[in-house]
């Protein structure tokens, strides 16, 4: 709450509303920089600074029998070996126990102190995070790596100054833009949904090539007419990565290109010598949307041919009560020795608004390799979403995951697994959300999930 609001509230409660007191209170208004700086939310102001406070707490519990995994689709991915593109839950077969559960609390608290300067707002940002998690497998506390109690750690700590042009320095996330690359169809795409939604995942393989922030010096500028540019030195606490971004945001089109070069500080040839490029655009034209994205990266070490080249296209059209979407992707990688593997996928969906607050979606997706007999994964699903009230929504889904027979290398028969799920979501307001859901599968796996979260700013 603002300091001014506290004081004014106390004065009003006491009935002190004479013109003489009002004149005195005018001095307090000059102390509140938050309004002058255009800042809102939960703020505390002094004569020189406005402190914004925001945060979030989320809780999740899962209970059932789901610890076993069945791989639906995989692909050799550079030096990372065979990487799982998609797996599904399966019942644990360990004798003597079947119950499994996990409990996780995630929270963060962010402080932004802002003051005026000759170059624009000057800020100091501190963000604290915590993850507290326990995993039980067959009724027994799981491996040490599954348990987390990090206390609060410093996720971000940086200073920043500027308005149209902003300089940042400290511990901060990357300016590398990875947007404009999420497929429109409701099931998404297999590779594009792996740990992230797009043509670059967030797993360790891609982190070796792309910028991830860390200790940084960054400069961001708005050139006007929707055009902006960014340049930064990131991972200074490691071998250093140079990042550049050019982006555009208009009424109907958003687009960007990001580039990163790693290992620029150490002056020697190491595994940190990498490059990465990400480009994407989204166009919205009346009832139609189109999106395309491309990502490339790899090693710049002599003799190391490790690289990847991923692409995605997606389109969506809305016609009265119907929405139709189609997407396609390609995921290609080369090992250090120059052996290339390529996977491709596609997906589509059709949705209809049956009545006010009720909609249905039908769709599917597929991912396979360019090698005959290597097996391919697929999913077909039907979904119903119904708003029971302004605060309660129920979602039901039935479908099947499967993979075709693999006849080369490691021979594996075809399989399929029918599943059904239902979720009841509640959003009573005040930033609070909660849901309870359950999933049951043909293979015997089942999971009950409860979630609750509240954010403030």
Residue pairs with C-beta under 8 A, 6 or more apart in sequence:
1 42
1 44
2 32
2 34
2 43
2 44
2 45
3 31
3 32
3 44
3 45
3 46
4 28
4 29
4 31
4 32
4 45
7 25
7 28
8 25
8 28
11 17
11 21
11 25
31 45
31 46
31 47
32 45
32 50
33 45
33 46
33 47
33 48
33 49
33 50
33 114
33 115
33 116
34 40
34 43
34 45
34 50
34 52
36 116
37 50
37 114
37 116
37 121
39 50
39 52
39 114
41 52
41 53
41 54
41 457
42 52
42 53
42 54
42 456
42 457
43 50
43 51
43 52
43 53
44 50
44 51
44 53
45 51
48 115
49 113
49 114
49 115
50 113
50 114
50 115
51 111
51 112
51 113
51 114
52 110
52 111
52 112
52 113
52 114
52 457
53 109
53 110
53 111
53 456
53 457
54 109
54 110
54 112
54 455
54 456
54 457
55 107
55 108
55 109
55 110
55 455
55 456
55 457
56 106
56 107
56 108
56 453
56 454
56 455
56 456
57 105
57 106
57 107
57 453
57 454
57 455
58 105
58 106
58 107
58 451
58 452
58 453
59 103
59 104
59 105
59 450
59 451
59 452
59 453
60 103
60 104
60 449
60 450
60 451
61 101
61 102
61 103
61 104
61 449
61 450
61 451
62 101
62 102
62 447
62 448
62 449
63 99
63 100
63 101
63 447
63 448
64 99
64 100
64 101
64 445
64 446
64 447
64 448
65 91
65 92
65 98
65 99
65 100
65 444
65 445
65 446
65 447
66 89
66 90
66 91
66 92
66 100
66 445
66 446
66 447
67 89
67 92
67 100
67 137
67 138
68 89
68 90
68 91
68 92
68 93
68 445
69 87
69 88
69 89
69 90
70 87
70 88
70 89
70 90
70 415
70 417
70 443
71 84
71 86
71 87
71 403
72 85
72 86
72 87
72 88
72 190
72 377
72 378
72 379
72 401
72 402
72 403
73 84
73 85
73 86
73 190
73 343
73 367
73 368
73 375
73 376
73 377
73 403
74 82
74 83
74 84
74 85
75 82
75 83
75 85
75 191
75 331
75 333
75 341
75 343
75 369
76 82
76 83
76 333
76 335
76 339
76 341
77 83
77 205
77 308
77 331
77 333
77 341
78 205
78 306
78 307
78 308
78 333
78 334
78 335
78 336
79 306
79 335
79 336
80 204
80 205
83 203
83 205
85 190
85 191
85 194
85 331
85 343
85 367
85 377
86 190
86 193
86 194
86 367
86 377
86 401
88 401
88 417
88 419
88 441
88 445
89 439
89 441
89 445
89 447
90 441
90 443
90 444
90 445
91 98
91 443
91 444
91 445
92 98
92 100
92 137
92 138
94 137
94 138
96 138
97 138
97 139
97 140
98 138
99 136
99 138
99 139
100 136
100 137
100 138
100 139
101 136
102 133
102 134
102 135
102 136
102 146
103 133
103 134
104 131
104 132
104 133
104 134
105 130
105 131
105 132
105 133
106 129
106 130
106 131
106 132
107 129
107 130
108 127
108 128
108 129
108 130
108 155
109 127
109 128
109 152
110 125
110 126
110 127
110 128
110 156
111 125
111 126
111 127
112 123
112 124
112 125
113 123
113 124
113 125
114 121
114 122
114 123
115 121
115 122
116 122
117 161
119 161
119 162
119 163
120 161
120 162
120 163
120 164
120 165
120 166
121 161
121 162
121 163
122 159
122 160
122 161
123 159
123 160
123 161
124 158
124 159
124 160
125 156
125 157
125 158
125 159
125 160
125 170
125 172
126 154
126 156
126 157
127 154
127 155
127 156
127 157
128 152
128 153
128 154
128 155
129 150
129 152
129 153
129 155
130 150
130 151
130 152
130 153
131 148
131 150
132 148
132 149
132 150
133 146
133 147
133 148
133 149
134 141
134 146
134 147
135 141
135 142
135 143
135 146
135 147
136 142
141 147
154 171
155 171
156 170
156 171
156 172
156 173
157 170
157 171
158 168
158 169
158 170
158 171
158 172
158 216
159 168
159 169
159 170
160 166
160 167
160 168
160 169
161 167
162 220
164 221
164 222
165 219
165 220
165 221
165 222
166 219
166 220
166 221
167 217
167 218
167 219
168 216
168 217
168 218
168 219
168 220
168 232
169 216
169 217
169 218
170 215
170 216
171 213
171 214
171 215
171 216
172 213
172 216
172 218
173 212
173 213
174 210
174 211
174 212
174 213
174 216
174 232
174 234
174 243
175 211
175 216
175 218
175 220
175 230
175 232
175 234
175 243
175 245
176 210
176 211
176 234
176 243
176 245
176 258
176 260
176 276
176 278
177 230
177 245
177 247
177 256
177 258
177 278
177 280
178 196
178 198
178 200
178 210
178 258
178 278
178 280
178 295
179 198
179 254
179 256
179 280
180 254
180 255
180 256
180 280
180 281
180 282
180 291
180 293
181 192
181 197
181 198
181 199
181 200
181 278
181 280
181 291
181 293
181 295
181 312
182 188
182 192
182 197
182 198
182 291
182 314
183 189
183 192
183 197
183 291
183 312
183 314
183 325
183 327
183 329
183 347
184 289
184 291
184 314
184 315
184 316
184 325
184 327
185 314
185 316
185 325
185 326
185 327
185 347
185 348
185 349
185 363
185 365
186 325
186 349
186 351
186 361
186 363
186 383
187 347
187 349
187 363
187 364
187 365
187 379
187 381
188 197
188 327
188 347
188 365
189 312
189 327
189 328
189 329
189 345
189 346
189 347
189 365
189 367
190 329
190 345
190 365
190 366
190 367
190 377
190 379
191 201
191 310
191 329
191 331
191 343
191 345
191 367
192 198
192 199
192 312
192 327
192 329
192 345
194 201
194 203
195 201
195 202
195 203
196 202
198 280
198 293
198 295
198 312
199 278
199 280
199 293
199 294
199 295
199 310
199 311
199 312
199 329
200 206
200 210
200 276
200 278
200 295
200 297
200 310
206 297
206 308
208 271
208 274
209 260
209 262
209 274
209 275
209 276
209 297
209 298
209 308
210 260
210 276
210 278
210 297
211 232
211 234
211 235
211 241
211 243
211 260
211 262
211 276
212 234
212 235
213 234
213 235
214 234
214 235
214 236
214 237
214 238
215 234
215 235
215 236
215 237
216 232
216 233
216 234
216 235
216 236
217 232
217 233
217 236
218 230
218 231
218 232
218 233
218 234
218 243
219 230
219 231
219 232
220 228
220 229
220 230
221 228
221 229
221 230
222 228
223 229
226 248
226 249
226 250
227 246
227 247
227 248
228 245
228 246
228 247
228 248
228 249
229 244
229 245
229 246
229 247
230 243
230 244
230 245
230 247
231 242
231 243
231 244
231 245
232 242
232 243
232 244
233 240
233 241
233 242
233 243
234 240
234 241
234 242
234 243
234 260
235 241
235 262
236 265
238 272
239 262
239 263
239 264
239 265
239 266
239 270
239 272
240 262
240 263
240 264
240 265
240 266
241 260
241 261
241 262
241 263
241 264
242 260
242 261
242 264
243 258
243 259
243 260
244 258
244 259
244 260
245 256
245 257
245 258
245 259
246 256
246 257
247 254
247 255
247 256
247 257
248 254
248 255
248 256
252 283
252 284
252 285
253 281
253 282
253 283
253 284
254 281
254 282
255 279
255 280
255 281
255 282
256 278
256 279
256 280
256 281
257 277
257 278
257 279
258 276
258 277
258 278
258 279
259 275
259 276
259 277
260 274
260 275
260 276
260 277
261 274
261 275
261 300
262 272
262 273
262 274
262 275
262 276
263 270
263 272
263 273
263 274
263 300
266 272
269 301
269 302
270 301
271 299
271 301
273 299
273 300
273 301
274 297
274 298
274 299
274 300
275 297
275 298
275 300
276 295
276 296
276 297
277 294
277 295
277 296
277 297
278 293
278 294
278 295
279 293
279 294
279 295
280 291
280 292
280 293
280 294
281 291
281 292
281 293
282 289
282 290
282 291
283 289
283 290
283 291
287 317
287 318
287 319
288 315
288 316
288 317
288 318
289 315
289 316
289 317
290 313
290 314
290 315
290 316
291 312
291 313
291 314
291 315
292 311
292 312
292 313
292 314
293 311
293 312
293 313
294 309
294 310
294 311
294 312
295 308
295 309
295 310
295 311
296 307
296 308
296 309
296 310
297 307
297 308
298 305
298 306
298 307
298 308
298 334
299 305
299 306
299 307
299 336
303 336
304 336
305 334
305 335
305 336
305 337
305 338
306 333
306 334
306 335
306 336
307 333
307 334
308 331
308 332
308 333
308 334
309 330
309 332
309 333
310 329
310 330
310 331
310 332
311 329
311 330
312 327
312 328
312 329
312 330
313 327
313 328
313 329
314 325
314 326
314 327
314 328
315 325
315 326
315 327
316 323
316 324
316 325
317 323
317 324
317 325
321 352
321 353
321 354
322 350
322 351
322 352
323 350
323 351
323 352
324 348
324 349
324 350
324 351
325 348
325 349
325 350
325 351
325 363
326 346
326 347
326 348
327 346
327 347
327 348
328 344
328 345
328 346
328 347
329 344
329 345
329 346
329 367
330 342
330 343
330 344
330 345
331 342
331 343
331 344
331 345
332 340
332 341
332 342
332 343
333 340
333 341
333 342
334 340
334 341
341 369
341 370
342 369
342 370
343 367
343 368
343 369
343 370
344 367
344 368
344 369
344 370
345 365
345 366
345 367
345 368
346 365
346 366
347 363
347 364
347 365
347 366
348 363
348 364
349 361
349 362
349 363
349 364
350 361
350 362
350 363
351 359
351 360
351 361
351 362
352 359
352 360
353 359
354 360
357 386
357 387
357 388
358 384
358 385
358 386
358 387
359 384
359 385
359 386
360 382
360 383
360 384
360 385
361 381
361 382
361 383
361 385
362 381
362 382
362 383
363 380
363 381
363 383
364 378
364 379
364 380
364 381
365 378
365 379
366 376
366 377
366 378
367 376
367 377
367 378
368 374
368 375
368 376
368 377
368 404
369 375
369 376
371 408
372 408
373 406
373 407
373 408
374 406
374 408
374 409
375 403
375 404
375 405
375 406
375 412
376 403
376 404
377 401
377 402
377 403
378 401
378 402
378 403
378 404
379 399
379 400
379 401
379 402
380 399
380 400
381 397
381 398
381 399
381 400
382 397
382 398
382 399
383 395
383 396
383 397
384 395
384 396
384 397
385 393
385 394
385 395
386 393
386 394
386 395
387 393
388 394
391 426
391 427
391 428
391 429
392 424
392 425
392 426
393 424
393 425
393 427
394 422
394 423
394 424
394 425
395 422
395 423
395 425
395 437
396 420
396 421
396 422
396 423
397 420
397 421
397 422
398 418
398 419
398 420
398 421
399 418
399 419
399 420
400 416
400 417
400 418
400 419
401 416
401 417
401 419
402 414
402 415
402 416
402 417
403 412
403 414
403 415
404 414
405 412
405 413
405 414
406 412
416 442
417 441
417 442
417 443
418 441
418 442
419 439
419 440
419 441
419 442
420 439
420 440
421 437
421 438
421 439
421 440
422 437
422 438
423 435
423 436
423 437
424 435
424 436
424 437
425 433
425 434
425 435
426 433
426 434
426 435
427 433
427 434
430 454
431 454
431 455
431 456
432 452
432 453
432 454
433 451
433 452
433 453
433 454
434 450
434 451
434 452
434 453
435 449
435 450
435 451
435 452
436 448
436 449
436 450
436 451
437 448
437 449
438 446
438 447
438 448
438 449
439 445
439 446
439 447
439 449
440 446
